[in-house]
Amino acid sequence: MTMGSPVLEAKGLVKLFGRVVGLAGVDLTLYAGEVLAVIGDNGAGKSTLIKCLSGAMIPDEGGILVDGAQVNFKRPQDARAAGIETVYQTLAVAPALDIASNLFLARELRRKGPLGSVLRMLDTGEMRRQSVEHINRLGISTLQNINQAVETLSGGQRQAVAVARAAAFGGKVVILDEPTAALGVRETGQVLKLIRDLREQGLGVILISHNMPNVFDVADRIHIQRLGRGVGVITPKSHSMEEAVAIMTGARTLDPAV
């Protein structure tokens, strides 16, 4: 991984919910072609941080920069337009639709000419062709039939569809919220491979996860949240899993020099 200029930065993010502090001046830096894990106990501010970065929530203070330029996300569509895609635990797939339709959900391609502009007919052939391209480029071997209904897929395959959609349209950053939470060992391995593939394509990946072995398997750096604050950044080479958990729970303080 080569460090250049950050693709995404958060500077001093503050989010208050009445008297409850969601974020207390959090900084975060993500580079292209890296996996940055975000870990922390429940209530640490992980979800609030991700919602601010993805446009689902507006911070009360602080700033967000994409490729060094200040942005002001008012809604998720703004973040998507800036090249940031988020895959939440709920996946937000349409089970009754096929894989191709899910990849182009809310971004449907219409036929050229009057058929598309007047009759608003969809170009299903082109969407299927592009879907096959996206899936092949990511090396997803578990999705063989692009016409298969998502409701017939396994948990890991559904996750692959959601990740493929994010990778297809997220030009810069893909945020993954607990992508392996409900998966078995084999399907978890497939999702971790997908994450590595996203990194190989030069995307910046933010991985939110409670699964420490997964985090230490794929992350280049690990951002630790505690009680609404970012308490430090470590790497799988600089610290052990036990040390990461100790910092996360407050049993150990991270040396500022690290």
Beta strands, then each sheet from edge to edge (+ up, - down):
strand 1: 6-17
strand 2: 20-31
strand 3: 35-39
strand 4: 61-66
strand 5: 69-71
strand 6: 84-87
strand 7: 173-177
strand 8: 204-208
strand 9: 221-226
strand 10: 229-234
sheet 1: 2+ 1- 4+ 5-
sheet 2: 6+ 7+ 8+ 3+ 9+ 10-
end
